[in-house]
C-alpha cells in the first residue's frame, strides 16, 4: 500500500475515534455549534451509507462526505470547466486538501451510518488548485450578517416560531457565501434572550447580545407578510457595513406558491448584498473592515481552559455565556466529552480583565491543579 493510502486509512480511523468521543455528549445527534462562515467550508453534507457493519459504513461515509463536499465547493466557487475537472479526482487526490471534518448530526444502526457533516478545506491549497485551472478565488470575504426574520400574518408578528419567511432564510444556506448570512438557531438561549417585542422596540442591549453570540458584523431585521396571488411583501431597512440597505417590494414566484415567493425574496435580498459588496465603494468598506479584523486578530490572545458541565444543555448555555462575555473574542473546542470540554479561549486585554468580565457574567475562572477552569456559580 502506498503512503497516501496509509494516510487515508489513518485519517478515517482517527476521525471515527474522535467523533465517537464527540457523540458521547449528545447521543445520536450533536447539538449545534458556532456557525461556520468560511467560503472554504461546506456545511450540511448529507451521507447515508450501508455496509456489513456500522463501523465500516461510517468509515465509508467519512470519505463520501469529503468527496461530496469537494465537488460542492467547486460548484460554489468555480465554473462548469472546474466542476468537470475536479469530478475526476479520486479520494487519494482529494485527501491533501482536507483541513477538518465535524459532525452536525448522525444516526447509527446495524450496518448503516446516516449523518450530516461540515467539511473544511485548506484555503491556500484550494486556491492553488483552482488557479491551475485558470480560476482565481476571492481572497477577502465580506462581513457576516445575522438575519432576524419577522413574519406578519393575521395581526401576529412571529420571530421564533416556524414560518415560511424564517424557513426561506434557512433554506438559502448562505453561511459560506462571500456575504455570509446566518439565521439564529431559535433555541432557548435565543428565544429567552430576545423577543419580537424587543426587536421591534430596537432594544440595543439585547440586539448586541445576540450579535455577540453569533459573532457577526451586523444584525439585520427583515419583515415579510403574505401578498396577493401567493406573493410576499418583504421589507428591510437599516445601516450596515455594506452601506444603507433598503428593500420594500412584493415578490411573487412563477408558481404562485407562498413558500416559493419567500425564497425568491430572501435570495433577492442576498443578491443585492453581494452586488453591494462587489461594487467599488462597498468593497473598499469591506477591505477596511478586513484590515480592522486582521489587526484585532493580531492583538488577540488565547489560553487553554477546562469547562466542566453536567450535560449537553448546560454545555450549550456555558458556551453561549462565554461567547457573550465582553472581552471574549471566541473559542475553539479542543476536546469534548460527556462531562466537560477543553477549549482555547480567545480574548483581548489581560487575563485579569477577562476574569472580571467572566465574574460579571456569572462565571468563575480559577486554577485547579495548575489548569485554568471556568465554572458557573
Secondary structure, DSSP 4 states (H G I P E B T S, - for coil): --HHHHHHHHHHHHHHHHHHHHHTTTTTSPPP-SPP--TTEEEEEEEEEE-SSHHHHHHHHHHHHHHHHHHHHHHHHS-HHHHHHHTT--HHHHHTTEEEEEEEEEEEETTEEEEEEEEEE-HHHHHHHHHHTT-PPPS-----EEEEEEEEETTEEESSS--HHHHHHHHH--TTSSS-EEE----HHHHHH--HHHHHTT-HHHHHHHHHHHT-SEEEEEEEEE-GGG-EEEEEEEEETTEEEEEEEEE--TT--HHHHHHHHHHHHHHHHHHHHHSHHHHHHHHHHHHHHHHHHHH-EEEEEEEE-SSHHHHHHHHHHHHTSTTEEEEEEEEE-SSEEEEEEEESS-HHHHHHHHHHTTEEEEEETTEEEEEE-
